Amino acid sequence: MRRGKLPLVEQIRWSLVPLEVLENAAVFLFIFTPGNRKHIIGMKLFLLLCFSFSFSLAKDAQADKGSKVKKHKPPKIKEENDVLVLTGSNFARALKENKYLLVKFYLALSGPSQTVKEEFSVAAGKIKKDSSEIRFGQVEVTQEKELRKEFQIKEFPTIKLFVDGNRKNPTECKGVRTASAFVTWLNRRMGPSSLYINSTDQYDSFVHSGEVTVVGFFKKQEPASKKEYFNEAAKDIPDFPFGLVSNDEIFSHVGITTNMVAVYKKDKPTNYLIPEEEIESKLDLVRLIRTYIMDVVTEYNLETQVTIFDVPVGSHILLFTSKTSQSFGTIYENFESAALEFRGKLVFILVDTDEPRNGRIFEYFRITEVDTPAVRILNLTSDVQYRMPADEVNFENLRRFCRSYLDGKAKPKRDSEEIPKDWDKNPVKLLVGKNFNHVAFNKTTHTFIMFYAPWSQECKGLFPIWEELGRTYQNHKNVTIAKIDCTANDIQLMVLDRYPYFRYFPAGSDTKSIRYTGERTLSAFIEYLENEMKSTNTEKLDKESSGTRKTEGEEKDGEKITKEEL
C-alpha cells in the first residue's frame, strides 16, 4: 500500500458520510496532508465525529417531523346528515373554515324545529355536493346557552347566514322551510336574484313556469332604486321565481306602460299589479308580494298556518264559522268583499269550526260553538285581541270594524277565568285576569310570575322547576311565586315575549315589572330573585334616608291613579 493512501474500508466509510457533513468539513479536510500513520488515525477520529454528528442531525430532524405530525389539523367537526354539529367550542372554527355558513338554532322539543329538520338536511346535502364554500350547521340552544344569548335567539328555529367568519352581522333567513327554498335563498345571495327576460317568447314561458311567478317591469332609463328593491325582495322570497324586464318590446307585448311589479298565479283569472308609487321600500314590496301570493281570504289549516305568518302584516282578522252552515255562503261573500278593500293592511283568515284539528286556535281565542259566527282581530306585536262589537257578519259591520281598528279606536277584548277557590293554597299561586293586579302589584311582596300557554311543550317542561321554586319560597311571607294562563286571561300588561316568559314585580311598587331573560333553571331563578330583592331593599332604604317617603294619603292617591291607568 502506498504511503498516505487510505485503505478501501476507509474510502467506503467516507462515501457514507452525508454530503452536508462533508461540505461543512471541507475546510478541515483541506488542511490534512496524508503522509504518515498519525494523519490516518486523525482522519478516523474525525470520521467518527462526523458520523455521530450526522446521526444527531437525523434524530433531531425526525423529532421535528414527529412534532409537526402532532400539530396536524384537529379532527373534523361532527356532522349529522351533512349538517355540522356546532358548539361553543367549535363555532369560531366553523366560521373560519367556511366562507358561507348557514346555521340553524333550534330547540329539540319544538314542533317547528322538527318540521324544518329534514328539509334543512336535504338542502345541506345538495349544497355540499355543489359548493365547497357553503356549509350548513346547527346549534341546539338548550345545550349551547351562550350562543343562544350571543345571537339573541327567541324563536325556534332561527336560521342565520354567516359570511367570511363575521359573527357580528349575520343575515337572518326568514320564512324558508323547504329544501328547494333553502337552496334558492342561498343561490340568490351568491349570484343574480332575478332572471333577466330578454324576449317575448322567454317572457311567455317564464310566467307559466310555476304556480306563482313574479315579474318586475322597470325601464332602463328609470332610477335604479325600485329595481334594487325588487332584487332584494327576490332574496327574501325564495319560494317563487322572479323575472326582470327592461325590454320595450316586452312592455308592449304585455300592455304595460309604466314601472310596476306583477304577481301571476297559475289558473287564476286575475293578475295582481303593484304600481311603482306603492313601493317605498323593500319591506313594502315584500309585504305586497306576499299578500298577493296568498288568496284574498286564506283558510287556516296545517298547510297554511306557516305561510300566514310569513306575510309581514302585523294584524290578522279571523272569521270563525261553520262551512256547512246555511248562512256560510253569504257570510263568506261579505268577508271576502271586506278583504278586497283592506288587502295589504290586514290578513283575512277563515277558521272552519267544523274542523277538529283547529281546536288549539279555538282555545287561544276562547271561541266556543255558541259564539260563532265570530270575528276577531289579533295584533301580532302586542298579542292583543279585538272583538267585532256587532253580532251580524255583514259587509258594513266588517268595514266599520276594520276602519275602527286601523284608526286606533277599537277597544281590546278583556277576558278572565273565575278565581279558583284554592288559588293561594299551593306553593305556586294560580292567577287569573280578575286577581292578577291585586297579586302582581302588591306593595308588600316580591312577586315572580310565569306566563304560560297550556299547549306549549316548553312550558310543560318548566312546570316542575317552577313548582320547586314555589316550594323553596313557600315559607317566605314577602315572596310570591305564581303562574297565569295567558290564553285564558287578558291582562293589561304589554306582552312582547313568546310563551313561556317571566316577570318580576318588586315590592314597594304598584307599576313596575322587570322582564326576566336569564337561564331557565332552578338555581338561576333563585339567584335572580335574591339579587332583585336585595336591590329593591337597598333602594327602599335610600329613599327613606333621603326623606322621600310618601305620606299615607299620597300612597293612596298614587295607587288610585295607577289602577285607573291599568
C-alpha positions as CSV (number, residue, x, y, z in Angstrom):
1,M,0.0,0.0,0.0
2,R,1.4,3.4,-1.0
3,R,2.2,5.7,1.8
4,G,-0.6,8.2,2.6
5,K,-3.3,6.3,0.6
6,L,-6.4,5.3,2.6
7,P,-7.4,1.6,2.7
8,L,-10.5,0.6,0.8
9,V,-12.5,0.3,4.0
10,E,-11.7,4.0,4.8
11,Q,-12.8,5.1,1.4
12,I,-16.1,3.3,1.9
13,R,-16.6,5.0,5.2
14,W,-16.0,8.3,3.5
15,S,-18.7,7.6,1.0
16,L,-21.3,7.0,3.8
17,V,-20.8,10.4,5.3
18,P,-23.7,12.8,4.5
19,L,-22.9,15.3,1.9
20,E,-23.8,18.3,4.1
21,V,-21.4,17.0,6.7
22,L,-18.6,16.6,4.2
23,E,-19.3,20.2,2.9
24,N,-19.1,21.5,6.4
25,A,-15.8,19.7,7.0
26,A,-14.3,20.7,3.7
27,V,-12.0,23.3,5.2
28,F,-10.8,20.8,7.9
29,L,-10.1,18.1,5.2
30,F,-8.3,20.6,3.1
31,I,-5.5,21.1,5.7
32,F,-4.9,17.3,6.0
33,T,-1.7,16.3,4.4
34,P,-1.6,12.5,4.2
35,G,1.9,11.3,4.8
36,N,2.0,9.2,7.9
37,R,0.0,6.9,10.1
38,K,-0.8,9.7,12.6
39,H,-2.7,11.5,9.9
40,I,-4.7,8.4,9.1
41,I,-5.6,7.9,12.8
42,G,-6.6,11.5,13.0
43,M,-8.8,11.0,9.9
44,K,-10.5,8.0,11.5
45,L,-11.3,10.1,14.7
46,F,-12.7,12.9,12.5
47,L,-14.9,10.4,10.6
48,L,-16.2,9.1,13.9
49,L,-17.2,12.6,15.0
50,C,-18.8,13.2,11.6
51,F,-21.0,10.0,11.9
52,S,-22.0,11.0,15.4
53,F,-22.9,14.5,14.3
54,S,-24.9,13.2,11.3
55,F,-26.9,10.7,13.4
56,S,-27.7,13.6,15.8
57,L,-29.0,15.7,13.0
58,A,-31.1,12.9,11.7
59,K,-32.6,12.3,15.1
60,D,-33.4,15.9,15.5
61,A,-35.0,16.1,12.1
62,Q,-37.1,13.0,12.9
63,A,-38.2,14.6,16.2
64,D,-39.1,17.8,14.3
65,K,-41.1,15.8,11.8
66,G,-42.9,14.0,14.6
67,S,-43.8,17.3,16.3
68,K,-45.2,18.6,13.1
69,V,-47.5,15.5,12.8
70,K,-48.8,16.1,16.3
71,K,-49.7,19.7,15.3
72,H,-51.7,18.5,12.3
73,K,-55.3,19.7,11.8
74,P,-57.7,18.8,14.6
75,P,-60.4,16.2,13.9
76,K,-63.3,17.3,11.6
77,I,-66.3,18.8,13.2
78,K,-69.0,16.2,13.8
79,E,-71.8,16.0,11.2
80,E,-75.4,14.7,11.2
81,N,-76.9,14.2,7.8
82,D,-74.4,16.7,6.2
83,V,-75.1,19.3,8.9
84,L,-72.2,20.4,11.1
85,V,-73.0,20.0,14.8
86,L,-71.9,23.3,16.3
87,T,-71.0,24.1,19.9
88,G,-69.5,26.9,21.8
89,S,-66.0,25.3,21.5
90,N,-66.1,24.8,17.7
91,F,-68.3,27.6,16.5
92,A,-65.4,30.1,15.8
93,R,-63.5,27.4,13.9
94,A,-66.5,26.6,11.7
95,L,-66.8,30.2,10.8
96,K,-63.1,30.4,10.0
97,E,-63.2,27.3,7.8
98,N,-66.3,28.1,5.8
99,K,-66.8,31.2,3.7
100,Y,-70.6,30.8,4.0
101,L,-72.1,29.1,7.0
102,L,-75.9,28.7,7.3
103,V,-76.7,28.0,10.9
104,K,-80.0,26.6,12.3
105,F,-80.6,27.5,16.0
106,Y,-83.2,25.0,17.2
107,L,-85.0,23.6,20.1
108,A,-85.2,19.8,20.1
109,L,-88.7,19.6,21.5
110,S,-90.1,22.4,19.2
111,G,-92.6,21.3,16.6
112,P,-91.5,23.9,14.0
113,S,-87.8,22.8,14.6
114,Q,-88.8,19.2,13.9
115,T,-90.7,20.3,10.7
116,V,-87.7,22.0,9.3
117,K,-85.1,19.4,10.3
118,E,-85.4,17.0,7.3
119,E,-85.7,19.8,4.7
120,F,-82.6,21.5,6.1
121,S,-80.6,18.3,5.9
122,V,-81.7,17.6,2.3
123,A,-80.6,21.1,1.3
124,A,-77.3,20.7,3.2
125,G,-76.5,17.6,1.2
126,K,-77.3,19.2,-2.1
127,I,-75.2,22.3,-1.3
128,K,-72.3,20.2,0.0
129,K,-72.1,18.4,-3.4
130,D,-72.4,21.6,-5.5
131,S,-70.2,24.0,-3.5
132,S,-67.1,23.8,-1.3
133,E,-67.6,27.3,0.1
134,I,-71.1,26.8,1.7
135,R,-71.9,24.6,4.7
136,F,-74.9,24.1,6.9
137,G,-74.6,23.9,10.7
138,Q,-77.0,23.5,13.7
139,V,-77.0,24.6,17.3
140,E,-79.2,23.0,20.0
141,V,-79.9,26.1,22.1
142,T,-80.7,24.2,25.4
143,Q,-77.2,22.8,25.3
144,E,-75.4,25.9,23.9
145,K,-76.9,28.7,26.0
146,E,-74.1,31.2,25.5
147,L,-74.6,31.0,21.7
148,R,-78.3,31.5,22.2
149,K,-77.6,34.6,24.3
150,E,-75.0,36.0,21.9
151,F,-77.2,35.8,18.9
152,Q,-80.5,36.7,20.8
153,I,-82.4,33.6,19.7
154,K,-86.0,33.8,20.8
155,E,-87.9,31.9,18.1
156,F,-87.3,28.3,17.0
157,P,-85.9,27.6,14.6
158,T,-84.0,30.7,13.8
159,I,-81.7,30.4,10.8
160,K,-78.8,32.8,10.2
161,L,-76.2,33.1,7.4
162,F,-72.6,34.0,8.4
163,V,-70.3,35.3,5.7
164,D,-66.5,35.4,5.8
165,G,-66.3,34.5,9.5
166,N,-68.2,37.6,10.6
167,R,-70.3,36.7,13.7
168,K,-71.4,40.3,14.4
169,N,-73.9,40.8,11.5
170,P,-75.4,37.6,10.2
171,T,-78.3,37.7,7.8
172,E,-81.5,36.1,9.1
173,C,-83.1,33.5,6.8
174,K,-86.9,34.0,7.4
175,G,-89.9,32.2,6.1
176,V,-87.8,29.4,4.4
177,R,-88.8,25.9,5.2
178,T,-88.3,23.6,2.2
179,A,-85.1,22.2,0.8
180,S,-85.5,23.8,-2.6
181,A,-86.2,27.2,-1.0
182,F,-83.1,27.0,1.2
183,V,-81.0,26.3,-2.0
184,T,-82.7,29.1,-3.9
185,W,-82.3,31.5,-0.9
186,L,-78.5,30.9,-0.8
187,N,-78.1,31.0,-4.6
188,R,-79.8,34.4,-4.8
189,R,-77.2,35.7,-2.4
190,M,-74.3,34.3,-4.3
191,G,-75.4,35.5,-7.7
192,P,-78.2,37.3,-9.5
193,S,-81.5,37.1,-7.6
194,S,-83.7,37.6,-10.6
195,L,-83.7,36.2,-14.2
196,Y,-83.3,38.8,-16.9
197,I,-86.0,38.3,-19.5
198,N,-85.0,39.5,-23.0
199,S,-87.7,38.3,-25.4
200,T,-91.4,37.9,-25.6
201,D,-91.1,34.1,-26.0
202,Q,-88.9,33.9,-22.9
203,Y,-91.5,36.0,-21.0
204,D,-94.4,33.8,-22.0
205,S,-92.5,30.7,-21.0
206,F,-91.4,32.2,-17.7
207,V,-94.9,33.3,-16.4
208,H,-96.2,29.8,-17.0
209,S,-93.2,28.1,-15.3
210,G,-94.7,27.8,-11.8
211,E,-97.8,28.1,-9.6
212,V,-96.7,31.7,-8.8
213,T,-94.3,33.9,-10.7
214,V,-93.2,37.5,-10.0
215,V,-92.1,39.9,-12.8
216,G,-90.6,43.3,-12.3
217,F,-91.2,45.8,-15.1
218,F,-88.5,48.5,-14.9
219,K,-87.4,50.6,-17.9
220,K,-83.7,51.0,-18.4
221,Q,-83.6,54.8,-18.2
222,E,-85.5,55.0,-14.9
223,P,-83.8,55.4,-11.5
224,A,-82.4,52.1,-10.2
225,S,-83.8,52.3,-6.6
226,K,-87.1,50.5,-7.2
227,K,-85.3,47.8,-9.3
228,E,-82.9,47.3,-6.4
229,Y,-85.9,46.8,-4.0
230,F,-87.2,44.2,-6.4
231,N,-83.9,42.3,-6.5
232,E,-83.6,42.5,-2.7
233,A,-87.2,41.2,-2.3
234,A,-86.4,38.3,-4.5
235,K,-83.7,37.2,-2.0
236,D,-86.3,37.2,0.8
237,I,-88.9,35.2,-1.2
238,P,-87.1,32.2,-2.5
239,D,-90.2,30.1,-2.9
240,F,-91.1,31.5,-6.3
241,P,-89.2,32.6,-9.5
242,F,-88.5,36.3,-10.1
243,G,-88.0,37.8,-13.5
244,L,-86.9,41.2,-14.6
245,V,-88.0,43.0,-17.7
246,S,-86.5,46.2,-19.2
247,N,-87.2,45.4,-22.9
248,D,-89.6,47.9,-24.6
249,E,-90.9,45.1,-26.8
250,I,-92.0,43.0,-23.8
251,F,-93.6,46.1,-22.3
252,S,-95.7,46.5,-25.4
253,H,-96.4,42.7,-25.6
254,V,-97.9,42.7,-22.1
255,G,-99.6,46.1,-22.4
256,I,-97.7,47.7,-19.6
257,T,-96.6,51.3,-20.0
258,T,-95.1,52.2,-16.5
259,N,-92.9,50.6,-14.0
260,M,-94.6,48.1,-11.8
261,V,-94.4,44.6,-10.3
262,A,-96.8,41.8,-11.4
263,V,-97.7,38.7,-9.5
264,Y,-99.0,35.9,-11.7
265,K,-100.9,33.0,-10.3
266,K,-101.4,29.9,-12.4
267,D,-105.1,29.1,-13.3
268,K,-106.2,32.4,-11.7
269,P,-108.0,34.8,-14.0
270,T,-106.7,37.9,-12.1
271,N,-103.1,39.0,-12.1
272,Y,-102.0,41.5,-9.4
273,L,-100.2,44.6,-10.4
274,I,-98.2,46.7,-7.9
275,P,-97.6,50.3,-9.1
276,E,-94.2,51.8,-8.6
277,E,-95.7,54.5,-6.4
278,E,-96.7,51.9,-3.7
279,I,-93.1,50.6,-3.5
280,E,-91.4,52.8,-0.9
281,S,-89.0,50.2,0.5
282,K,-88.0,46.6,0.1
283,L,-90.2,45.7,3.1
284,D,-93.2,47.3,1.4
285,L,-92.6,45.3,-1.7
286,V,-92.2,42.0,0.2
287,R,-95.4,42.7,2.1
288,L,-97.4,43.4,-1.1
289,I,-95.9,40.4,-3.0
290,R,-96.6,38.0,0.0
291,T,-100.1,39.4,0.3
292,Y,-100.9,38.9,-3.4
293,I,-99.4,35.4,-3.4
294,M,-102.0,34.4,-0.8
295,D,-105.7,34.1,-1.6
296,V,-107.8,37.1,-0.8
297,V,-109.2,35.0,2.1
298,T,-106.9,32.2,3.4
299,E,-108.4,29.2,5.2
300,Y,-106.5,28.3,8.3
301,N,-105.1,24.7,8.3
302,L,-101.9,22.7,8.8
303,E,-100.7,23.6,5.3
304,T,-101.3,27.4,5.5
305,Q,-100.6,28.2,9.2
306,V,-96.9,28.7,8.3
307,T,-97.4,30.9,5.2
308,I,-99.9,33.0,7.0
309,F,-97.2,34.3,9.4
310,D,-94.7,34.8,6.6
311,V,-96.7,37.8,5.4
312,P,-95.2,40.9,7.1
313,V,-98.5,42.4,8.1
314,G,-98.9,42.9,11.8
315,S,-102.6,42.4,12.1
316,H,-104.9,39.4,11.3
317,I,-108.6,39.4,11.1
318,L,-110.2,35.9,11.6
319,L,-113.7,34.7,10.8
320,F,-114.8,31.7,12.9
321,T,-117.7,29.9,11.2
322,S,-119.0,26.6,10.1
323,K,-118.5,25.9,6.4
324,T,-121.6,23.6,6.4
325,S,-124.0,26.2,7.9
326,Q,-126.8,27.6,5.7
327,S,-125.5,31.1,6.1
328,F,-121.9,30.3,5.2
329,G,-122.1,31.5,1.5
330,T,-123.5,34.9,2.5
331,I,-121.1,35.4,5.4
332,Y,-118.0,34.4,3.3
333,E,-119.0,36.7,0.5
334,N,-119.2,39.7,2.9
335,F,-115.9,38.7,4.5
336,E,-114.2,38.4,1.0
337,S,-115.6,41.9,0.0
338,A,-114.0,43.4,3.1
339,A,-110.8,41.6,2.4
340,L,-110.5,43.2,-1.1
341,E,-110.9,46.7,0.4
342,F,-108.4,46.2,3.2
343,R,-105.9,43.9,1.5
344,G,-102.3,44.6,2.4
345,K,-103.4,46.2,5.7
346,L,-105.0,43.2,7.3
347,V,-104.6,39.4,6.6
348,F,-108.1,37.9,6.3
349,I,-108.3,34.3,7.6
350,L,-111.2,31.8,7.6
351,V,-111.3,29.3,10.5
352,D,-113.7,26.4,10.0
353,T,-115.3,25.5,13.3
354,D,-116.2,22.0,12.0
355,E,-112.5,21.1,11.7
356,P,-111.4,19.3,14.9
357,R,-107.7,20.0,14.2
358,N,-108.4,23.7,14.7
359,G,-109.0,23.1,18.4
360,R,-105.9,24.9,19.5
361,I,-106.8,28.1,17.8
362,F,-110.3,28.0,19.3
363,E,-108.7,27.6,22.7
364,Y,-106.3,30.5,22.0
365,F,-109.1,32.9,21.0
366,R,-111.5,31.3,23.5
367,I,-114.1,30.7,20.9
368,T,-117.0,28.2,21.6
369,E,-119.7,26.9,19.3
370,V,-122.3,29.3,20.7
371,D,-120.1,32.2,19.8
372,T,-120.0,31.5,16.1
373,P,-120.0,33.1,13.6
374,A,-117.5,35.4,15.3
375,V,-114.9,37.9,14.1
376,R,-111.6,38.8,15.9
377,I,-108.6,40.9,15.1
378,L,-105.3,39.9,16.5
379,N,-102.4,42.4,16.8
380,L,-99.3,40.2,16.5
381,T,-97.0,42.8,18.0
382,S,-98.8,43.3,21.3
383,D,-100.7,39.9,21.3
384,V,-104.0,41.9,22.0
385,Q,-107.3,40.7,20.6
386,Y,-110.2,42.8,19.4
387,R,-113.8,41.6,19.1
388,M,-116.2,42.9,16.5
389,P,-118.9,44.5,18.5
390,A,-121.7,43.8,16.1
391,D,-123.2,40.3,16.1
392,E,-124.2,40.2,12.4
393,V,-121.3,39.5,10.0
394,N,-122.3,41.7,7.1
395,F,-120.1,44.0,4.9
396,E,-120.9,47.3,6.6
397,N,-120.2,45.9,10.1
398,L,-116.9,44.4,8.9
399,R,-115.9,47.6,7.2
400,R,-116.7,49.7,10.3
401,F,-114.8,47.3,12.5
402,C,-111.7,47.3,10.2
403,R,-111.7,51.1,10.0
404,S,-112.1,51.5,13.7
405,Y,-109.1,49.2,14.4
406,L,-106.8,50.8,11.8
407,D,-107.7,54.2,13.1
408,G,-106.8,53.1,16.7
409,K,-110.3,53.5,18.0
410,A,-111.2,49.8,18.6
411,K,-111.2,48.6,22.2
412,P,-109.3,45.5,23.2
413,K,-111.2,42.4,24.3
414,R,-110.7,41.7,28.0
415,D,-111.5,38.2,29.5
416,S,-110.8,36.4,32.7
417,E,-111.3,33.0,34.2
418,E,-113.0,32.8,37.5
419,I,-110.7,32.9,40.5
420,P,-110.1,29.3,41.7
421,K,-111.2,28.7,45.4
422,D,-107.8,27.2,46.2
423,W,-105.7,29.7,44.1
424,D,-103.4,30.5,47.0
425,K,-103.2,27.1,48.8
426,N,-100.2,25.7,46.9
427,P,-96.6,27.0,46.8
428,V,-97.3,28.3,43.3
429,K,-100.3,30.7,43.3
430,L,-102.8,30.4,40.5
431,L,-103.6,33.8,38.9
432,V,-106.4,34.8,36.5
433,G,-107.3,38.2,35.0
434,K,-109.5,39.1,37.9
435,N,-106.8,38.8,40.6
436,F,-103.7,39.5,38.6
437,N,-103.3,43.2,39.5
438,H,-104.1,42.5,43.2
439,V,-101.2,40.0,43.5
440,A,-98.7,41.3,41.0
441,F,-98.7,44.9,42.2
442,N,-98.9,44.1,45.9
443,K,-96.5,46.5,47.5
444,T,-95.7,44.2,50.4
445,T,-94.4,41.2,48.4
446,H,-91.8,40.4,45.8
447,T,-93.8,38.6,43.1
448,F,-92.3,36.3,40.4
449,I,-94.8,35.2,37.7
450,M,-94.6,32.6,34.9
451,F,-96.8,33.4,31.9
452,Y,-97.6,30.2,30.1
453,A,-99.7,28.6,27.4
454,P,-101.2,25.2,28.3
455,W,-100.3,23.6,25.0
456,S,-96.6,24.7,24.9
457,Q,-94.2,21.8,25.4
458,E,-91.6,24.2,26.6
459,C,-94.0,25.5,29.3
460,K,-94.9,21.9,30.4
461,G,-91.2,21.1,30.7
462,L,-90.6,24.1,33.0
463,F,-93.6,23.4,35.3
464,P,-91.7,21.1,37.7
465,I,-88.9,23.6,38.1
466,W,-91.4,26.4,38.8
467,E,-93.1,24.2,41.4
468,E,-89.8,23.6,43.1
469,L,-89.1,27.3,43.1
470,G,-92.5,27.8,44.8
471,R,-91.6,25.2,47.5
472,T,-88.3,27.0,48.0
473,Y,-90.1,30.2,49.0
474,Q,-93.3,28.9,50.4
475,N,-92.3,30.0,54.0
476,H,-91.2,33.5,52.9
477,K,-94.2,35.8,53.6
478,N,-92.8,38.6,51.5
479,V,-92.3,36.4,48.4
480,T,-95.0,35.1,46.0
481,I,-94.3,32.6,43.2
482,A,-97.2,32.5,40.7
483,K,-98.3,31.5,37.2
484,I,-101.0,32.5,34.8
485,D,-102.5,31.0,31.7
486,C,-102.3,33.8,29.2
487,T,-104.5,32.1,26.7
488,A,-107.5,32.2,29.0
489,N,-106.9,35.6,30.8
490,D,-106.3,39.0,29.4
491,I,-104.1,41.2,31.5
492,Q,-103.3,44.9,31.0
493,L,-99.6,44.3,30.5
494,M,-97.7,44.8,27.2
495,V,-96.5,41.4,26.1
496,L,-93.6,41.2,23.7
497,D,-92.3,37.7,24.5
498,R,-93.2,34.2,23.4
499,Y,-94.5,31.7,25.9
500,P,-93.3,31.0,28.4
501,Y,-92.0,34.3,29.7
502,F,-91.3,35.6,33.2
503,R,-91.7,38.9,35.0
504,Y,-90.6,40.1,38.4
505,F,-92.8,42.6,40.3
506,P,-90.8,44.2,43.1
507,A,-92.2,45.0,46.5
508,G,-92.9,48.7,47.1
509,S,-94.1,49.5,43.6
510,D,-97.6,49.2,42.0
511,T,-96.4,49.9,38.5
512,K,-93.0,48.3,37.9
513,S,-92.3,45.0,36.3
514,I,-89.0,43.6,35.2
515,R,-88.5,41.1,32.4
516,Y,-86.5,38.0,33.2
517,T,-84.1,37.0,30.5
518,G,-81.8,34.6,32.3
519,E,-81.4,30.8,32.2
520,R,-84.5,28.7,33.0
521,T,-83.0,26.6,35.8
522,L,-83.9,26.5,39.5
523,S,-80.5,27.9,40.5
524,A,-80.7,30.7,38.0
525,F,-84.3,31.7,39.1
526,I,-83.2,31.7,42.8
527,E,-80.1,33.7,42.2
528,Y,-82.0,36.3,40.1
529,L,-84.8,36.6,42.7
530,E,-82.3,37.0,45.6
531,N,-80.4,39.7,43.8
532,E,-83.5,41.6,42.8
533,M,-84.8,41.5,46.4
534,K,-81.5,42.9,47.7
535,S,-81.6,45.6,45.1
536,T,-85.2,46.6,46.0
537,N,-84.4,46.7,49.7
538,T,-81.4,48.9,49.1
539,E,-83.5,51.3,47.0
540,K,-86.1,51.5,49.8
541,L,-83.5,52.3,52.4
542,D,-82.0,55.0,50.2
543,K,-85.4,56.6,49.7
544,E,-86.3,56.5,53.4
545,S,-82.9,58.0,54.4
546,S,-83.3,60.9,51.9
547,G,-86.8,61.8,53.2
548,T,-88.6,61.0,50.0
549,R,-91.1,58.5,51.5
550,K,-94.7,59.2,50.6
551,T,-97.4,60.0,53.1
552,E,-100.3,57.6,53.6
553,G,-102.6,59.9,51.6
554,E,-100.1,60.3,48.8
555,E,-99.7,56.5,48.5
556,K,-103.5,56.0,48.2
557,D,-103.7,58.7,45.5
558,G,-100.9,57.1,43.6
559,E,-102.4,53.7,43.8
560,K,-105.7,55.0,42.5
561,I,-104.2,56.7,39.5
562,T,-102.2,53.5,38.6
563,K,-105.2,51.3,38.7
564,E,-107.2,53.6,36.5
565,E,-104.3,53.6,34.0
566,L,-104.2,49.8,34.1
